[in-house]
Amino acid sequence: MFSLVAAQARREQIKVEIVAPSEDRSVKTQAGGLIGAIAGARTTDVVFMVNAQINGDRARLKCYENHRGCTALGPGMYDAEMDEKHGDIWITIVVPVSHRIVRDHWRVVGTW
């Protein structure tokens, strides 16, 4: 019998320390055709990189939420899960005021 639990990658519970505010960049988008001409262009800030300390190692993390971008992270300690095999990290944060829980996917791309 096949188990879904066995099929999932094992993830280790870790703490991630963000040492500097996340880096973002402005992205300009506009719909095509007549609707795009009427609505105009929209500019949004998308978080894409952050410097972190993980298990005493300096790690540069890149947002892997390609379809929407990651939530901005301020300096501090965060709960996370790490898939050591692929270098993937899922950082969990609680958004202030709304208290909504967000879990973003990051990938280790180097050091800082």
MOPAC internal coordinates of N, CA, C and O (Angstrom, degrees):
PM7 1SCF
backbone

  N    0.0000 0     0.00 0     0.00 0    0    0    0
  C    1.4554 1     0.00 0     0.00 0    1    0    0
  C    1.5289 1   108.99 1     0.00 0    2    1    0
  O    1.2310 1   120.59 1   -42.13 1    3    2    1
  N    1.2990 1   116.49 1   137.87 1    3    2    1
  C    1.4650 1   123.33 1  -177.58 1    5    3    2
  C    1.5261 1   109.75 1   -90.68 1    6    5    3
  O    1.2310 1   120.67 1   -44.24 1    7    6    5
  N    1.3207 1   116.32 1   135.76 1    7    6    5
  C    1.4651 1   121.20 1  -179.59 1    9    7    6
  C    1.5275 1   110.14 1  -110.69 1   10    9    7
  O    1.2310 1   120.58 1   -47.53 1   11   10    9
  N    1.3321 1   116.50 1   132.47 1   11   10    9
  C    1.4593 1   120.18 1   176.95 1   13   11   10
  C    1.5165 1   111.45 1   -66.72 1   14   13   11
  O    1.2310 1   119.72 1   148.10 1   15   14   13
  N    1.3068 1   118.14 1   -31.90 1   15   14   13
  C    1.4626 1   122.18 1   179.40 1   17   15   14
  C    1.5219 1   109.58 1   -63.14 1   18   17   15
  O    1.2310 1   120.17 1   139.06 1   19   18   17
  N    1.3099 1   117.27 1   -40.94 1   19   18   17
  C    1.4640 1   121.02 1  -179.58 1   21   19   18
  C    1.5260 1   111.20 1   -68.62 1   22   21   19
  O    1.2310 1   120.06 1   152.64 1   23   22   21
  N    1.3314 1   117.50 1   -27.36 1   23   22   21
  C    1.4632 1   121.07 1  -177.92 1   25   23   22
  C    1.5248 1   112.45 1   -75.98 1   26   25   23
  O    1.2310 1   119.93 1   156.38 1   27   26   25
  N    1.3195 1   117.73 1   -23.62 1   27   26   25
  C    1.4556 1   120.51 1  -178.91 1   29   27   26
  C    1.5293 1   110.72 1   -78.86 1   30   29   27
  O    1.2310 1   121.22 1   -33.52 1   31   30   29
  N    1.3339 1   115.27 1   146.48 1   31   30   29
  C    1.4645 1   119.69 1   176.81 1   33   31   30
  C    1.5255 1   109.31 1   -68.72 1   34   33   31
  O    1.2310 1   120.73 1   -36.51 1   35   34   33
  N    1.3123 1   116.22 1   143.49 1   35   34   33
  C    1.4621 1   120.06 1   178.83 1   37   35   34
  C    1.5171 1   108.96 1   -75.29 1   38   37   35
  O    1.2310 1   121.20 1   -46.24 1   39   38   37
  N    1.3115 1   115.30 1   133.76 1   39   38   37
  C    1.4515 1   121.12 1  -179.72 1   41   39   38
  C    1.5184 1   109.44 1  -121.22 1   42   41   39
  O    1.2310 1   121.49 1   -47.36 1   43   42   41
  N    1.3176 1   114.76 1   132.64 1   43   42   41
  C    1.4572 1   122.09 1   180.00 1   45   43   42
  C    1.5276 1   109.73 1   -94.19 1   46   45   43
  O    1.2310 1   120.19 1   -46.00 1   47   46   45
  N    1.3358 1   117.24 1   134.00 1   47   46   45
  C    1.4616 1   122.10 1   175.89 1   49   47   46
  C    1.5241 1   108.49 1   -75.01 1   50   49   47
  O    1.2310 1   120.23 1   -53.38 1   51   50   49
  N    1.3359 1   117.18 1   126.62 1   51   50   49
  C    1.4642 1   121.27 1  -178.29 1   53   51   50
  C    1.5263 1   109.65 1  -137.62 1   54   53   51
  O    1.2310 1   121.07 1    -9.67 1   55   54   53
  N    1.3210 1   115.56 1   170.33 1   55   54   53
  C    1.4636 1   123.07 1   170.64 1   57   55   54
  C    1.5204 1   106.88 1  -110.93 1   58   57   55
  O    1.2310 1   120.86 1   -45.10 1   59   58   57
  N    1.3268 1   115.96 1   134.90 1   59   58   57
  C    1.4628 1   122.08 1   177.89 1   61   59   58
  C    1.5149 1   107.62 1  -116.04 1   62   61   59
  O    1.2310 1   120.63 1   -52.60 1   63   62   61
  N    1.3371 1   116.40 1   127.40 1   63   62   61
  C    1.4644 1   120.62 1   176.32 1   65   63   62
  C    1.5197 1   108.84 1  -102.42 1   66   65   63
  O    1.2310 1   120.72 1   -61.95 1   67   66   65
  N    1.3171 1   116.22 1   118.05 1   67   66   65
  C    1.4627 1   121.22 1   175.57 1   69   67   66
  C    1.5219 1   106.36 1   -87.88 1   70   69   67
  O    1.2310 1   120.47 1   -55.29 1   71   70   69
  N    1.3376 1   116.70 1   124.71 1   71   70   69
  C    1.4656 1   120.89 1  -172.80 1   73   71   70
  C    1.5260 1   113.82 1   -98.98 1   74   73   71
  O    1.2310 1   120.03 1   166.12 1   75   74   73
  N    1.3187 1   117.54 1   -13.88 1   75   74   73
  C    1.4686 1   121.24 1   178.34 1   77   75   74
  C    1.5269 1   107.63 1  -148.67 1   78   77   75
  O    1.2310 1   120.12 1   -25.59 1   79   78   77
  N    1.3283 1   117.37 1   154.41 1   79   78   77
  C    1.4720 1   119.00 1   178.05 1   81   79   78
  C    1.5262 1   111.07 1   -56.18 1   82   81   79
  O    1.2310 1   120.50 1   -31.23 1   83   82   81
  N    1.3177 1   116.66 1   148.77 1   83   82   81
  C    1.4564 1   121.00 1  -178.60 1   85   83   82
  C    1.5217 1   110.90 1   -65.83 1   86   85   83
  O    1.2310 1   121.25 1   -28.58 1   87   86   85
  N    1.3281 1   115.21 1   151.42 1   87   86   85
  C    1.4570 1   121.99 1   179.89 1   89   87   86
  C    1.5276 1   108.40 1   -93.07 1   90   89   87
  O    1.2310 1   120.81 1   -40.71 1   91   90   89
  N    1.3117 1   116.05 1   139.29 1   91   90   89
  C    1.4497 1   119.01 1   178.73 1   93   91   90
  C    1.5191 1   109.69 1  -133.90 1   94   93   91
  O    1.2310 1   121.34 1    -9.92 1   95   94   93
  N    1.3131 1   115.03 1   170.08 1   95   94   93
  C    1.4645 1   120.85 1   175.74 1   97   95   94
  C    1.5139 1   108.45 1  -144.54 1   98   97   95
  O    1.2310 1   120.86 1   -28.01 1   99   98   97
  N    1.2948 1   115.97 1   151.99 1   99   98   97
  C    1.4630 1   121.33 1   179.96 1  101   99   98
  C    1.5230 1   109.64 1   -81.01 1  102  101   99
  O    1.2310 1   121.21 1   -43.73 1  103  102  101
  N    1.3185 1   115.28 1   136.27 1  103  102  101
  C    1.4547 1   121.14 1   177.38 1  105  103  102
  C    1.5241 1   107.68 1  -123.51 1  106  105  103
  O    1.2310 1   120.56 1   -53.42 1  107  106  105
  N    1.3320 1   116.53 1   126.58 1  107  106  105
  C    1.4606 1   121.67 1  -179.00 1  109  107  106
  C    1.5215 1   108.25 1  -101.50 1  110  109  107
  O    1.2310 1   120.59 1   -52.99 1  111  110  109
  N    1.3391 1   116.47 1   127.01 1  111  110  109
  C    1.4552 1   121.02 1   179.18 1  113  111  110
  C    1.5257 1   110.09 1  -127.21 1  114  113  111
  O    1.2310 1   121.36 1   -30.63 1  115  114  113
  N    1.3225 1   115.01 1   149.37 1  115  114  113
  C    1.4601 1   120.28 1   177.26 1  117  115  114
  C    1.5145 1   107.76 1  -149.88 1  118  117  115
  O    1.2310 1   120.66 1   -45.85 1  119  118  117
  N    1.3238 1   116.34 1   134.15 1  119  118  117
  C    1.4599 1   121.13 1   176.77 1  121  119  118
  C    1.5225 1   109.34 1   -69.71 1  122  121  119
  O    1.2310 1   120.48 1   -23.23 1  123  122  121
  N    1.3071 1   116.69 1   156.77 1  123  122  121
  C    1.4551 1   120.79 1  -179.27 1  125  123  122
  C    1.5189 1   112.83 1   -84.98 1  126  125  123
  O    1.2310 1   120.61 1   -12.71 1  127  126  125
  N    1.3002 1   116.43 1   167.29 1  127  126  125
  C    1.4528 1   122.75 1   173.88 1  129  127  126
  C    1.5124 1   114.85 1    69.43 1  130  129  127
  O    1.2310 1   121.18 1    25.20 1  131  130  129
  N    1.3217 1   115.34 1  -154.80 1  131  130  129
  C    1.4615 1   122.92 1  -176.70 1  133  131  130
  C    1.5311 1   111.60 1   -64.86 1  134  133  131
  O    1.2310 1   120.55 1   140.45 1  135  134  133
  N    1.3215 1   116.56 1   -39.55 1  135  134  133
  C    1.4763 1   119.99 1   179.98 1  137  135  134
  C    1.5282 1   110.18 1   -62.60 1  138  137  135
  O    1.2310 1   120.10 1   138.37 1  139  138  137
  N    1.3189 1   117.41 1   -41.63 1  139  138  137
  C    1.4606 1   120.82 1   178.03 1  141  139  138
  C    1.5143 1   111.95 1   -64.27 1  142  141  139
  O    1.2310 1   120.42 1   142.52 1  143  142  141
  N    1.3207 1   116.80 1   -37.48 1  143  142  141
  C    1.4642 1   120.91 1   178.75 1  145  143  142
  C    1.5254 1   111.28 1   -67.00 1  146  145  143
  O    1.2310 1   120.54 1   142.36 1  147  146  145
  N    1.3271 1   116.57 1   -37.64 1  147  146  145
  C    1.4630 1   120.69 1   179.91 1  149  147  146
  C    1.5297 1   111.27 1   -74.71 1  150  149  147
  O    1.2310 1   120.57 1   132.85 1  151  150  149
  N    1.3216 1   116.51 1   -47.15 1  151  150  149
  C    1.4643 1   121.17 1  -176.13 1  153  151  150
  C    1.5263 1   112.11 1   -73.36 1  154  153  151
  O    1.2310 1   119.93 1   148.35 1  155  154  153
  N    1.3178 1   117.74 1   -31.65 1  155  154  153
  C    1.4564 1   121.00 1  -178.63 1  157  155  154
  C    1.5208 1   111.78 1    80.83 1  158  157  155
  O    1.2310 1   120.99 1     1.19 1  159  158  157
  N    1.3059 1   115.72 1  -178.81 1  159  158  157
  C    1.4597 1   121.77 1  -178.30 1  161  159  158
  C    1.5190 1   110.56 1   -87.22 1  162  161  159
  O    1.2310 1   121.18 1   -29.89 1  163  162  161
  N    1.3279 1   115.35 1   150.11 1  163  162  161
  C    1.4589 1   121.37 1   176.14 1  165  163  162
  C    1.5103 1   108.68 1  -123.35 1  166  165  163
  O    1.2310 1   120.99 1   -40.96 1  167  166  165
  N    1.3204 1   115.72 1   139.04 1  167  166  165
  C    1.4556 1   121.11 1   178.45 1  169  167  166
  C    1.5192 1   108.67 1  -113.85 1  170  169  167
  O    1.2310 1   120.89 1   -51.50 1  171  170  169
  N    1.3365 1   115.91 1   128.50 1  171  170  169
  C    1.4598 1   121.17 1   177.44 1  173  171  170
  C    1.5213 1   109.02 1  -129.49 1  174  173  171
  O    1.2310 1   120.79 1   -26.73 1  175  174  173
  N    1.3261 1   116.09 1   153.27 1  175  174  173
  C    1.4592 1   121.15 1   174.92 1  177  175  174
  C    1.5214 1   108.86 1   -92.90 1  178  177  175
  O    1.2310 1   120.55 1   -50.66 1  179  178  177
  N    1.3362 1   116.54 1   129.34 1  179  178  177
  C    1.4531 1   121.86 1  -179.18 1  181  179  178
  C    1.5257 1   108.05 1  -118.30 1  182  181  179
  O    1.2310 1   120.93 1   -54.97 1  183  182  181
  N    1.3326 1   115.82 1   125.03 1  183  182  181
  C    1.4646 1   121.37 1   177.97 1  185  183  182
  C    1.5196 1   108.13 1   -75.83 1  186  185  183
  O    1.2310 1   120.62 1   -46.86 1  187  186  185
  N    1.3491 1   116.42 1   133.14 1  187  186  185
  C    1.4496 1   117.77 1  -177.90 1  189  187  186
  C    1.5183 1   115.21 1  -134.47 1  190  189  187
  O    1.2310 1   118.14 1   162.02 1  191  190  189
  N    1.3285 1   121.14 1   -17.98 1  191  190  189
  C    1.4684 1   121.96 1   180.00 1  193  191  190
  C    1.5165 1   110.25 1  -145.05 1  194  193  191
  O    1.2310 1   120.69 1   -26.43 1  195  194  193
  N    1.3489 1   116.29 1   153.57 1  195  194  193
  C    1.4534 1   121.51 1   176.42 1  197  195  194
  C    1.5329 1   108.90 1  -156.03 1  198  197  195
  O    1.2310 1   120.74 1   -33.04 1  199  198  197
  N    1.3269 1   116.19 1   146.96 1  199  198  197
  C    1.4639 1   121.99 1   175.51 1  201  199  198
  C    1.5150 1   108.67 1   -96.19 1  202  201  199
  O    1.2310 1   120.58 1   -46.81 1  203  202  201
  N    1.3413 1   116.49 1   133.19 1  203  202  201
  C    1.4603 1   120.57 1  -176.00 1  205  203  202
  C    1.5243 1   110.86 1  -140.40 1  206  205  203
  O    1.2310 1   121.48 1   -17.77 1  207  206  205
  N    1.3264 1   114.78 1   162.23 1  207  206  205
  C    1.4683 1   122.49 1   170.21 1  209  207  206
  C    1.5160 1   105.93 1  -114.54 1  210  209  207
  O    1.2310 1   120.62 1   -54.87 1  211  210  209
  N    1.3290 1   116.43 1   125.13 1  211  210  209
  C    1.4582 1   121.97 1   179.97 1  213  211  210
  C    1.5214 1   107.87 1  -129.21 1  214  213  211
  O    1.2310 1   120.65 1   -62.16 1  215  214  213
  N    1.3191 1   116.36 1   117.84 1  215  214  213
  C    1.4667 1   121.93 1  -178.63 1  217  215  214
  C    1.5293 1   111.76 1    51.64 1  218  217  215
  O    1.2310 1   120.22 1  -141.18 1  219  218  217
  N    1.3234 1   117.19 1    38.82 1  219  218  217
  C    1.4590 1   122.45 1   178.61 1  221  219  218
  C    1.5188 1   114.82 1    83.50 1  222  221  219
  O    1.2310 1   119.42 1   174.20 1  223  222  221
  N    1.3143 1   118.71 1    -5.80 1  223  222  221
  C    1.4669 1   122.81 1   179.57 1  225  223  222
  C    1.5198 1   110.23 1   -98.55 1  226  225  223
  O    1.2310 1   120.89 1   -37.02 1  227  226  225
  N    1.3337 1   115.91 1   142.98 1  227  226  225
  C    1.4639 1   120.55 1   174.27 1  229  227  226
  C    1.5193 1   108.36 1   -81.62 1  230  229  227
  O    1.2310 1   120.89 1   -51.59 1  231  230  229
  N    1.3240 1   115.91 1   128.41 1  231  230  229
  C    1.4652 1   120.08 1  -178.22 1  233  231  230
  C    1.5169 1   110.30 1  -133.68 1  234  233  231
  O    1.2310 1   121.02 1   -42.42 1  235  234  233
  N    1.3081 1   115.65 1   137.58 1  235  234  233
  C    1.4653 1   122.64 1   174.08 1  237  235  234
  C    1.5281 1   105.61 1   -97.47 1  238  237  235
  O    1.2310 1   120.69 1   -58.51 1  239  238  237
  N    1.3356 1   116.28 1   121.49 1  239  238  237
  C    1.4577 1   120.61 1  -177.36 1  241  239  238
  C    1.5210 1   110.27 1  -107.73 1  242  241  239
  O    1.2310 1   120.93 1   -42.39 1  243  242  241
  N    1.3248 1   115.83 1   137.61 1  243  242  241
  C    1.4660 1   122.17 1   177.51 1  245  243  242
  C    1.5226 1   107.96 1  -113.63 1  246  245  243
  O    1.2310 1   120.91 1   -44.51 1  247  246  245
  N    1.3262 1   115.86 1   135.49 1  247  246  245
  C    1.4609 1   121.19 1   178.14 1  249  247  246
  C    1.5221 1   109.58 1   -61.54 1  250  249  247
  O    1.2310 1   120.65 1   -49.00 1  251  250  249
  N    1.3389 1   116.36 1   131.00 1  251  250  249
  C    1.4540 1   120.77 1   179.83 1  253  251  250
  C    1.5248 1   110.72 1  -112.86 1  254  253  251
  O    1.2310 1   120.68 1  -162.93 1  255  254  253
  N    1.3387 1   116.30 1    17.07 1  255  254  253
  C    1.4682 1   122.55 1   175.37 1  257  255  254
  C    1.5181 1   107.00 1   -94.44 1  258  257  255
  O    1.2310 1   120.31 1  -109.59 1  259  258  257
  N    1.3070 1   117.02 1    70.41 1  259  258  257
  C    1.4632 1   122.31 1  -171.43 1  261  259  258
  C    1.5262 1   113.82 1   -59.52 1  262  261  259
  O    1.2310 1   119.86 1   149.13 1  263  262  261
  N    1.3137 1   117.88 1   -30.87 1  263  262  261
  C    1.4548 1   120.26 1  -174.97 1  265  263  262
  C    1.5179 1   113.90 1   -81.02 1  266  265  263
  O    1.2310 1   118.96 1   164.81 1  267  266  265
  N    1.3381 1   119.59 1   -15.19 1  267  266  265
  C    1.4599 1   119.39 1  -177.46 1  269  267  266
  C    1.5236 1   114.74 1  -145.38 1  270  269  267
  O    1.2310 1   119.43 1   167.99 1  271  270  269
  N    1.3097 1   118.69 1   -12.01 1  271  270  269
  C    1.4611 1   121.16 1  -176.26 1  273  271  270
  C    1.5165 1   110.99 1    84.23 1  274  273  271
  O    1.2310 1   120.45 1   -12.95 1  275  274  273
  N    1.3018 1   116.75 1   167.05 1  275  274  273
  C    1.4650 1   122.17 1  -177.47 1  277  275  274
  C    1.5265 1   110.44 1  -101.17 1  278  277  275
  O    1.2310 1   121.27 1   -18.13 1  279  278  277
  N    1.3110 1   115.17 1   161.87 1  279  278  277
  C    1.4545 1   122.34 1   176.98 1  281  279  278
  C    1.5271 1   108.92 1   -73.79 1  282  281  279
  O    1.2310 1   120.16 1   -40.68 1  283  282  281
  N    1.3302 1   117.29 1   139.32 1  283  282  281
  C    1.4698 1   121.44 1   179.09 1  285  283  282
  C    1.5242 1   109.83 1   -62.81 1  286  285  283
  O    1.2310 1   120.91 1   -43.41 1  287  286  285
  N    1.3205 1   115.87 1   136.59 1  287  286  285
  C    1.4665 1   121.86 1   179.70 1  289  287  286
  C    1.5172 1   109.93 1  -115.83 1  290  289  287
  O    1.2310 1   120.59 1   -50.06 1  291  290  289
  N    1.3119 1   116.47 1   129.94 1  291  290  289
  C    1.4523 1   121.14 1   173.62 1  293  291  290
  C    1.5207 1   109.44 1   -93.48 1  294  293  291
  O    1.2310 1   119.89 1   -12.21 1  295  294  293
  N    1.3248 1   117.82 1   167.79 1  295  294  293
  C    1.4560 1   120.26 1   178.29 1  297  295  294
  C    1.5343 1   110.88 1   -57.52 1  298  297  295
  O    1.2310 1   120.79 1   -38.43 1  299  298  297
  N    1.3236 1   116.09 1   141.57 1  299  298  297
  C    1.4580 1   121.18 1   179.10 1  301  299  298
  C    1.5181 1   111.89 1   149.49 1  302  301  299
  O    1.2310 1   121.05 1     2.52 1  303  302  301
  N    1.3381 1   115.60 1  -177.48 1  303  302  301
  C    1.4661 1   122.54 1   179.99 1  305  303  302
  C    1.5308 1   109.31 1   -98.88 1  306  305  303
  O    1.2310 1   120.86 1   -41.68 1  307  306  305
  N    1.3210 1   115.96 1   138.32 1  307  306  305
  C    1.4593 1   122.34 1  -179.26 1  309  307  306
  C    1.5279 1   109.99 1  -132.39 1  310  309  307
  O    1.2310 1   120.77 1   -33.36 1  311  310  309
  N    1.3270 1   116.13 1   146.64 1  311  310  309
  C    1.4597 1   121.79 1   172.07 1  313  311  310
  C    1.5154 1   108.20 1   -77.45 1  314  313  311
  O    1.2310 1   120.84 1   -36.37 1  315  314  313
  N    1.3267 1   115.99 1   143.63 1  315  314  313
  C    1.4563 1   119.75 1  -179.00 1  317  315  314
  C    1.5223 1   110.37 1  -154.88 1  318  317  315
  O    1.2310 1   121.84 1   -12.62 1  319  318  317
  N    1.3207 1   114.08 1   167.38 1  319  318  317
  C    1.4589 1   122.36 1   172.69 1  321  319  318
  C    1.5198 1   107.26 1  -123.39 1  322  321  319
  O    1.2310 1   120.73 1   -38.83 1  323  322  321
  N    1.3407 1   116.21 1   141.17 1  323  322  321
  C    1.4647 1   119.81 1  -177.90 1  325  323  322
  C    1.5211 1   110.29 1  -125.81 1  326  325  323
  O    1.2310 1   121.13 1   -46.82 1  327  326  325
  N    1.3196 1   115.44 1   133.18 1  327  326  325
  C    1.4611 1   123.32 1   172.05 1  329  327  326
  C    1.5261 1   105.38 1  -100.32 1  330  329  327
  O    1.2310 1   120.59 1   -81.31 1  331  330  329
  N    1.3401 1   116.48 1    98.69 1  331  330  329
  C    1.4696 1   120.84 1  -174.62 1  333  331  330
  C    1.5217 1   112.61 1   -62.62 1  334  333  331
  O    1.2310 1   120.05 1   148.94 1  335  334  333
  N    1.3122 1   117.50 1   -31.06 1  335  334  333
  C    1.4595 1   121.21 1  -176.82 1  337  335  334
  C    1.5239 1   111.99 1   -62.65 1  338  337  335
  O    1.2310 1   120.18 1   139.92 1  339  338  337
  N    1.3376 1   117.27 1   -40.08 1  339  338  337
  C    1.4605 1   121.12 1  -176.03 1  341  339  338
  C    1.5231 1   114.13 1  -108.14 1  342  341  339
  O    1.2310 1   119.60 1   173.62 1  343  342  341
  N    1.3439 1   118.37 1    -6.38 1  343  342  341
  C    1.4634 1   120.92 1  -178.40 1  345  343  342
  C    1.5134 1   113.39 1    75.04 1  346  345  343
  O    1.2310 1   120.64 1  -157.90 1  347  346  345
  N    1.3336 1   116.38 1    22.10 1  347  346  345
  C    1.4613 1   121.38 1  -179.94 1  349  347  346
  C    1.5200 1   110.67 1   -92.95 1  350  349  347
  O    1.2310 1   121.10 1   -36.38 1  351  350  349
  N    1.3323 1   115.50 1   143.62 1  351  350  349
  C    1.4632 1   121.93 1   179.87 1  353  351  350
  C    1.5212 1   108.23 1  -134.32 1  354  353  351
  O    1.2310 1   120.33 1   -45.42 1  355  354  353
  N    1.3272 1   116.97 1   134.58 1  355  354  353
  C    1.4555 1   123.45 1   175.19 1  357  355  354
  C    1.5190 1   107.22 1  -112.00 1  358  357  355
  O    1.2310 1   120.43 1   -70.32 1  359  358  357
  N    1.3398 1   116.78 1   109.68 1  359  358  357
  C    1.4640 1   122.28 1  -178.92 1  361  359  358
  C    1.5263 1   108.61 1   -96.02 1  362  361  359
  O    1.2310 1   121.37 1   -48.42 1  363  362  361
  N    1.3416 1   114.99 1   131.58 1  363  362  361
  C    1.4613 1   121.43 1  -179.16 1  365  363  362
  C    1.5217 1   109.12 1  -105.37 1  366  365  363
  O    1.2310 1   120.64 1   -50.16 1  367  366  365
  N    1.3366 1   116.39 1   129.84 1  367  366  365
  C    1.4630 1   120.71 1   176.29 1  369  367  366
  C    1.5254 1   109.34 1  -131.47 1  370  369  367
  O    1.2310 1   121.27 1   -22.06 1  371  370  369
  N    1.3166 1   115.18 1   157.94 1  371  370  369
  C    1.4572 1   121.81 1   173.27 1  373  371  370
  C    1.5226 1   106.41 1  -109.42 1  374  373  371
  O    1.2310 1   120.44 1   -60.90 1  375  374  373
  N    1.3167 1   116.76 1   119.10 1  375  374  373
  C    1.4632 1   122.08 1  -177.69 1  377  375  374
  C    1.5253 1   108.90 1   -70.53 1  378  377  375
  O    1.2310 1   119.94 1   -50.95 1  379  378  377
  N    1.3526 1   117.73 1   129.05 1  379  378  377
  C    1.4652 1   119.94 1   178.79 1  381  379  378
  C    1.5266 1   112.17 1   -58.91 1  382  381  379
  O    1.2310 1   120.32 1   -27.09 1  383  382  381
  N    1.2810 1   116.99 1   152.91 1  383  382  381
  C    1.4595 1   127.99 1   178.37 1  385  383  382
  C    1.5397 1   111.95 1    72.07 1  386  385  383
  O    1.2310 1   119.50 1   122.22 1  387  386  385
  N    1.3317 1   118.57 1   -57.78 1  387  386  385
  C    1.4673 1   120.09 1  -178.13 1  389  387  386
  C    1.5283 1   111.89 1   -79.73 1  390  389  387
  O    1.2310 1   120.14 1   158.59 1  391  390  389
  N    1.3276 1   117.34 1   -21.41 1  391  390  389
  C    1.4716 1   124.50 1  -178.83 1  393  391  390
  C    1.5290 1   112.13 1    58.94 1  394  393  391
  O    1.2310 1   120.96 1  -154.64 1  395  394  393
  N    1.3137 1   115.78 1    25.36 1  395  394  393
  C    1.4630 1   121.51 1   176.63 1  397  395  394
  C    1.5255 1   108.91 1   -75.95 1  398  397  395
  O    1.2310 1   120.33 1   -42.03 1  399  398  397
  N    1.3211 1   116.98 1   137.97 1  399  398  397
  C    1.4619 1   121.63 1   178.97 1  401  399  398
  C    1.5238 1   108.65 1   -91.41 1  402  401  399
  O    1.2310 1   121.18 1   -51.54 1  403  402  401
  N    1.3427 1   115.34 1   128.46 1  403  402  401
  C    1.4644 1   122.10 1  -179.98 1  405  403  402
  C    1.5232 1   107.87 1  -122.15 1  406  405  403
  O    1.2310 1   121.01 1   -43.47 1  407  406  405
  N    1.3124 1   115.67 1   136.53 1  407  406  405
  C    1.4687 1   121.77 1  -179.92 1  409  407  406
  C    1.5256 1   107.27 1  -125.52 1  410  409  407
  O    1.2310 1   120.59 1   -72.68 1  411  410  409
  N    1.3454 1   116.48 1   107.32 1  411  410  409
  C    1.4652 1   121.14 1  -176.99 1  413  411  410
  C    1.5196 1   110.98 1  -104.71 1  414  413  411
  O    1.2310 1   121.50 1   -30.49 1  415  414  413
  N    1.3236 1   114.73 1   149.51 1  415  414  413
  C    1.4602 1   123.14 1  -178.30 1  417  415  414
  C    1.5321 1   109.18 1   -97.67 1  418  417  415
  O    1.2310 1   120.61 1   -55.77 1  419  418  417
  N    1.3261 1   116.45 1   124.23 1  419  418  417
  C    1.4571 1   123.29 1   179.49 1  421  419  418
  C    1.5281 1   108.43 1  -124.02 1  422  421  419
  O    1.2310 1   120.50 1   -22.27 1  423  422  421
  N    1.3203 1   116.64 1   157.73 1  423  422  421
  C    1.4719 1   121.20 1   177.11 1  425  423  422
  C    1.5254 1   108.71 1  -130.65 1  426  425  423
  O    1.2310 1   120.51 1   -44.24 1  427  426  425
  N    1.3284 1   116.64 1   135.76 1  427  426  425
  C    1.4628 1   122.00 1   177.42 1  429  427  426
  C    1.5198 1   107.71 1   -72.76 1  430  429  427
  O    1.2310 1   120.62 1   -56.07 1  431  430  429
  N    1.3575 1   116.42 1   123.93 1  431  430  429
  C    1.4647 1   120.32 1  -177.74 1  433  431  430
  C    1.5194 1   112.71 1  -118.81 1  434  433  431
  O    1.2310 1   120.03 1   178.96 1  435  434  433
  N    1.3192 1   117.54 1    -1.04 1  435  434  433
  C    1.4553 1   120.21 1   179.81 1  437  435  434
  C    1.4965 1   111.70 1   159.80 1  438  437  435
  O    1.2310 1   121.29 1    26.51 1  439  438  437
  N    1.3240 1   115.15 1  -153.49 1  439  438  437
  C    1.4533 1   121.91 1  -178.93 1  441  439  438
  C    1.5181 1   109.37 1  -125.81 1  442  441  439
  O    1.2310 1   120.49 1    -6.85 1  443  442  441
  N    1.3090 1   116.66 1   173.15 1  443  442  441
  C    1.4661 1   121.15 1   177.44 1  445  443  442
  C    1.5082 1   109.21 1  -128.97 1  446  445  443
  O    1.2310 1   120.10 1   180.00 1  447  446  445

